[in-house]
Every structure is written in structure tokens, then in C-alpha cells.
């Protein structure tokens, strides 16, 4: 014969069951993104929207495509631009890093190593972490990866109040370039 649990124990067990169900609810709904006109493939944790912008990148007008979405209290993004001229790839990657730091009011971060399958080697590519402030003054952190394929330059980012998770690691580890 089984005895019913005492009321406090039953409440704790119910709370634990509810928490485990909440943990199974996917905050991050991973999907593959293959930006048109590129050889890139990424896993995004949400459905990104795209915007095309004409910007000056490394001193020349360039069409930049931004893919971004919000999930899990973070903004996930990818910037892609074709700089056309191979001599502009390094300066464009440097300009993207400088712009990221300036947007957050952060110091220019040093670059760490980055291994993206299929990427064209470039000394201006790598990973970085930044800490700064949003325009409203709230503290924010950013992880970014800068890489290239031929004359296409890319910046993958995750932005949030606090970054320290496996999701960010998985996002950057899944980046690849084919062809």
C-alpha cells in the first residue's frame, strides 16, 4: 500500500515537474540559414529577418545584408557583404570590428582564433568579445566572429545583457562555408 506524500513534499514534487516541463519548452528554435548569393551556412535559434543597406565599408560604398532575430534574451545576427576587390577583404573585416566596438562604446577587442570550414584565410578574421553599453545606457556584451570567403566578408554576432552559454558556442561552431 502506498501512502500519500505529505502536503509540502507533494508541492515540491509538483513544482519540480513544472520546472522540468518549462525546461523542455524550446526558447531557441534552431534552423539552418543559407544566405542567398553566398556559400555560408549557419544555424540560427530563431527565424531571422533580412535587411539590405547601402553603407560605406572600408572607404567604399557597399551593399550589406543583415540577418537578425531575437531569442533567449539575445539578438543573433549575421552581416554579409561582397567587397568585390580581394584587396578590400582585410580592411573590410577590420572596419566591421571597429564599427562593432564603436557601436557599444567599447575598446577595440583583440582577435582570437577562428576556424570556419571553407573560409578564406585572412589575418583580420577571428573571434572577439566586447563589453559596452546600448544607446539607452544598459550594459551589454557581444561575441562576434569575422571571416571571409573570396571577396565576401561576414560578421556573425550574439548580443545580450549576459553571454555565457553553450548556445553561443554552438552558434559559432556551426558556421561553415561551402565551395
C-alpha positions, 0 to 999 in steps of 0.5 A, a space after each residue: 500500500 502506498 501512502 500519500 506524500 505529505 502536503 509540502 513534499 507533494 508541492 515540491 514534487 509538483 513544482 519540480 515537474 513544472 520546472 522540468 516541463 518549462 525546461 523542455 519548452 524550446 526558447 531557441 528554435 534552431 534552423 539552418 540559414 543559407 544566405 542567398 548569393 553566398 556559400 555560408 551556412 549557419 544555424 540560427 535559434 530563431 527565424 531571422 529577418 533580412 535587411 539590405 543597406 547601402 553603407 560605406 565599408 572600408 572607404 567604399 560604398 557597399 551593399 550589406 545584408 543583415 540577418 537578425 532575430 531575437 531569442 533567449 534574451 539575445 539578438 543573433 545576427 549575421 552581416 554579409 557583404 561582397 567587397 568585390 576587390 580581394 584587396 578590400 577583404 582585410 580592411 573590410 573585416 577590420 572596419 566591421 570590428 571597429 564599427 562593432 566596438 564603436 557601436 557599444 562604446 567599447 575598446 577595440 577587442 583583440 582577435 582570437 582564433 577562428 576556424 570556419 570550414 571553407 573560409 578564406 584565410 585572412 589575418 583580420 578574421 577571428 573571434 572577439 568579445 566586447 563589453 559596452 553599453 546600448 544607446 539607452 545606457 544598459 550594459 551589454 556584451 557581444 561575441 562576434 566572429 569575422 571571416 571571409 570567403 573570396 571577396 565576401 566578408 561576414 560578421 556573425 554576432 550574439 548580443 545580450 545583457 549576459 553571454 555565457 552559454 553553450 548556445 553561443 558556442 554552438 552558434 559559432 561552431 556551426 558556421 561553415 562555408 561551402 565551395 
